[in-house]
């Protein structure tokens, strides 16, 4: 009679025998998937396996993997589940696509009926506040880290600061996904929690994702100023051009003045109103373009450097 050997059992079943091997297998099975999805899947898998290990302290990693293979699934099965679920979730979260418009006029004016337009516009307005906060956080964190580096207290401060950068990256990712529609991580960054503490701290400082995130946060200030200026200027000027003729009809000053340019003749009001309408739609298109480009920038700097190969 053969005794139970979890290593042989998992080998026959084609299962990994350790948690790091399981995660590496899952990573390879998700090759080509969205990097944000890979990050979420790895975090969930490790969280589940580590919790099973904590609940069964007398069992080895191989035994735990065998026991959860039927419920949680083998790495290949988990990868397929995540891919299928991602398609369903994205289909449910995304607004129905707008009706195709064949003419350029329909495409130009149809932007006003797309919900993503207003979400992108709101992100442009919000980016000034978030840009100031992120920029201040990084500059203050780096300055204090450098200043306290010679003291004992500087070491835990630097660790806490770098850890906060990772958490703020997750917060910004949620904002980007909600407003701009770009898939971002919904779980914290995957780390091998089985590593020694000093090794994990070393990974924190050498992780290119942390440095890319700090660069992104620094860029958010000039980008936030640019986005806010474009949005406010476009909306203000276009709505002024549209509203001035209407205000004149109700007894307001019949002269329309914008940046020193005075439209004193009433017959020029339709021209101003038309220019205002065109400028308003150009601003909405600019918001859509900014939303798409900034979503790609956030994906590249906050996630793609974390792509698993």
C-alpha positions in Angstrom: 0.0 0.0 0.0 1.5 3.3 -1.1 1.6 6.2 1.4 0.2 9.6 0.3 2.8 11.7 -1.3 1.5 15.2 -2.2 4.5 16.0 -4.4 3.9 12.8 -6.6 0.2 13.5 -6.5 0.5 17.0 -7.7 3.1 16.0 -10.3 0.8 13.4 -11.7 -2.0 15.9 -11.8 0.2 18.4 -13.6 -0.2 20.8 -10.6 2.6 23.0 -9.2 3.9 21.9 -5.8 4.5 25.4 -4.3 2.6 28.6 -4.2 5.3 30.6 -6.2 5.2 27.8 -8.9 1.4 28.0 -8.9 1.6 31.8 -9.4 4.2 31.5 -12.1 2.1 29.0 -13.9 -0.9 31.3 -13.7 1.2 34.2 -15.0 2.3 32.2 -18.0 -1.3 31.0 -18.6 -2.4 34.6 -18.7 0.2 35.6 -21.3 -1.2 38.2 -23.7 -4.0 39.3 -21.3 -4.4 42.8 -20.1 -1.6 43.5 -17.6 -4.2 44.9 -15.1 -6.1 41.6 -15.3 -2.9 39.7 -14.7 -2.1 41.8 -11.6 -5.6 41.2 -10.2 -5.5 37.4 -10.9 -2.1 37.0 -9.2 -3.1 38.9 -6.2 -6.4 37.0 -5.8 -4.7 33.6 -6.3 -2.0 34.3 -3.7 -4.5 35.7 -1.2 -6.6 32.6 -1.5 -3.7 30.2 -1.3 -2.1 32.0 1.6 -5.4 32.0 3.5 -5.8 28.3 3.0 -2.2 27.8 4.3 -3.1 29.8 7.4 -6.2 27.8 8.0 -4.3 24.5 7.6 -1.0 25.1 9.4 -0.1 21.4 9.5 -0.3 20.9 5.7 2.3 21.5 3.1 1.9 23.8 0.1 1.6 20.8 -2.2 -1.2 19.4 -0.1 -3.0 22.7 0.0 -2.7 23.1 -3.8 -4.2 19.6 -4.3 -7.1 20.4 -2.0 -8.0 23.7 -3.6 -7.5 22.4 -7.2 -11.1 21.1 -7.2 -12.6 24.4 -5.8 -10.4 27.2 -6.9 -8.9 25.5 -9.9 -5.6 24.7 -11.5 -3.7 27.6 -13.0 -4.9 27.0 -16.5 -8.5 26.8 -15.4 -8.2 30.0 -13.3 -6.7 31.8 -16.2 -9.7 30.8 -18.4 -12.2 31.8 -15.8 -10.6 35.3 -15.5 -10.5 35.8 -19.2 -14.2 34.8 -19.5 -15.2 36.9 -16.5 -13.3 39.9 -17.8 -15.3 39.8 -21.0 -18.6 39.6 -19.2 -17.7 42.4 -16.7 -16.5 44.8 -19.4 -19.6 44.2 -21.4 -21.8 44.9 -18.4 -19.9 48.0 -17.2 -19.5 49.7 -20.6 -22.3 51.8 -21.9 -24.0 50.6 -25.1 -22.0 51.7 -28.1 -23.5 54.8 -29.8 -25.4 54.2 -33.0 -23.1 54.3 -36.0 -23.1 57.6 -37.8 -22.1 57.6 -41.4 -21.8 61.3 -42.1 -19.1 63.5 -40.7 -21.7 65.8 -39.4 -23.3 63.0 -37.4 -20.0 62.0 -36.0 -19.1 65.6 -35.1 -22.3 66.4 -33.3 -22.9 62.9 -32.0 -20.2 63.4 -29.3 -22.7 65.2 -27.2 -24.8 62.1 -26.7 -21.8 59.9 -25.5 -21.6 59.6 -21.6 -17.8 59.0 -21.8 -17.5 62.6 -23.2 -18.7 64.1 -19.9 -16.7 61.7 -17.8 -13.5 62.7 -19.7 -14.4 66.4 -19.3 -14.9 66.0 -15.6 -11.6 64.2 -15.4 -9.9 67.2 -17.1 -11.5 69.5 -14.5 -10.6 67.2 -11.6 -7.0 66.7 -12.8 -5.8 70.1 -11.5 -6.7 69.1 -7.9 -5.3 65.6 -8.2 -2.2 66.9 -10.0 -1.4 69.3 -7.2 -1.9 66.6 -4.6 0.2 64.0 -6.4 3.0 66.4 -7.2 3.1 67.8 -3.6 3.1 64.2 -2.2 6.0 63.1 -4.3 8.1 66.3 -3.9 7.5 66.2 -0.1 8.1 62.5 0.2 11.3 62.6 -1.8 12.6 65.7 0.1 11.9 64.3 3.5 13.3 60.9 2.5 16.5 62.5 1.4 16.7 64.7 4.5 15.9 61.9 7.0 18.2 59.4 5.3 21.0 60.0 7.7 18.7 59.3 10.7 17.4 56.0 12.0 13.8 57.3 11.6 14.5 57.9 7.9 14.5 54.2 7.0 10.9 53.4 8.1 9.8 56.8 6.7 11.2 55.9 3.2 9.5 52.5 3.3 6.2 54.0 4.3 6.5 56.6 1.5 7.3 54.1 -1.2 4.4 51.9 0.0 2.1 55.0 -0.1 3.1 55.5 -3.8 1.9 52.0 -4.6 -1.5 52.6 -2.9 -1.9 56.0 -4.5 -1.2 54.4 -7.9 -4.2 52.1 -7.2 -6.4 55.1 -6.3 -5.5 56.9 -9.5 -6.1 53.7 -11.4 -9.6 53.5 -10.1 -10.3 57.1 -11.1 -8.9 56.5 -14.6 -10.9 53.4 -15.1 -14.1 55.0 -13.8 -13.9 58.2 -15.8 -11.8 57.3 -18.8 -12.8 53.7 -19.3 -9.3 52.3 -19.4 -8.9 48.9 -17.6 -6.8 49.4 -14.6 -5.9 47.1 -11.6 -8.5 46.6 -9.0 -6.2 44.9 -6.6 -2.9 46.0 -4.9 0.3 45.2 -6.7 1.2 41.5 -6.6 4.2 40.7 -4.4 5.6 37.4 -3.3 4.7 37.5 0.3 6.6 34.3 0.9 9.9 36.2 0.5 11.9 37.4 3.5 11.0 40.9 4.7 14.3 42.4 3.7 14.0 41.0 0.2 10.5 42.4 -0.2 11.7 45.8 1.0 14.5 45.6 -1.5 12.0 44.8 -4.3 10.1 47.9 -3.2 13.0 50.2 -4.0 14.1 48.4 -7.2 10.6 48.0 -8.7 10.5 50.2 -11.9 6.7 50.5 -11.3 7.2 52.6 -8.2 9.6 54.9 -10.0 7.3 55.2 -13.0 4.4 56.0 -10.8 6.4 58.8 -9.1 7.2 60.2 -12.6 3.5 60.0 -13.5 2.6 61.9 -10.4 5.1 64.6 -11.2 3.7 64.9 -14.7 0.2 65.2 -13.4 0.7 68.8 -12.3 1.6 70.3 -15.7 -0.9 68.0 -17.4 -3.6 68.9 -14.8 -3.0 72.6 -15.5 -3.2 72.0 -19.3 -6.3 69.9 -19.0 -8.0 72.3 -16.7 -7.1 75.3 -18.8 -8.3 73.8 -22.0 -11.6 72.6 -20.5 -12.4 75.9 -18.7 -11.4 78.1 -21.6 -13.3 76.0 -24.1 -16.4 75.9 -22.1 -16.3 79.5 -21.0 -15.7 81.0 -24.4 -18.2 78.8 -26.2 -21.0 79.2 -23.7 -20.4 83.0 -23.7 -20.7 83.2 -27.4 -23.9 81.1 -27.3 -25.5 83.0 -24.4 -24.6 86.6 -25.3 -27.2 86.9 -28.1 -29.8 85.4 -25.9 -29.0 87.8 -23.1 -29.1 90.7 -25.5 -32.7 89.8 -26.4 -33.7 90.3 -22.7 -32.2 93.7 -22.4 -28.6 93.0 -21.5 -25.7 95.0 -23.0 -26.0 94.7 -26.7 -22.3 94.6 -27.1 -20.5 91.3 -26.9 -16.9 91.7 -25.8 -14.4 88.8 -25.6 -10.8 89.5 -25.0 -11.2 93.1 -26.2 -13.1 92.1 -29.3 -16.4 93.9 -29.4 -19.3 92.6 -31.4 -21.5 95.7 -31.5 -23.7 94.9 -34.4 -26.7 92.7 -33.7 -26.4 91.0 -37.1 -23.1 89.6 -35.9 -24.8 87.7 -33.1 -25.8 84.6 -35.2 -22.1 84.4 -36.3 -21.0 84.5 -32.7 -23.6 81.9 -31.7 -22.6 79.6 -34.5 -18.9 80.0 -33.5 -19.8 79.2 -29.9 -21.7 76.0 -30.9 -18.7 74.8 -33.0 -16.2 75.7 -30.3 -18.4 73.8 -27.7 -18.3 70.6 -29.8 -14.6 71.0 -30.5 -14.1 71.2 -26.7 -16.1 68.0 -26.2 -14.1 66.2 -28.9 -10.9 67.5 -27.2 -12.2 66.0 -24.0 -12.7 62.6 -25.6 -9.2 62.7 -27.2 -7.6 63.7 -23.8 -9.5 60.9 -22.1 -8.2 58.3 -24.6 -4.6 59.6 -24.6 -4.4 60.0 -20.8 -5.8 56.6 -20.3 -3.1 55.1 -22.5 -0.5 57.1 -20.6 -1.8 55.9 -17.2 -1.9 52.3 -18.5 1.7 52.5 -19.7 3.2 54.2 -16.6 1.1 52.6 -13.9 0.5 49.1 -15.3 2.4 48.2 -18.4 5.8 48.4 -16.6 4.3 45.8 -14.4 3.5 43.5 -17.3 4.4 39.9 -16.5 6.5 38.0 -19.0 
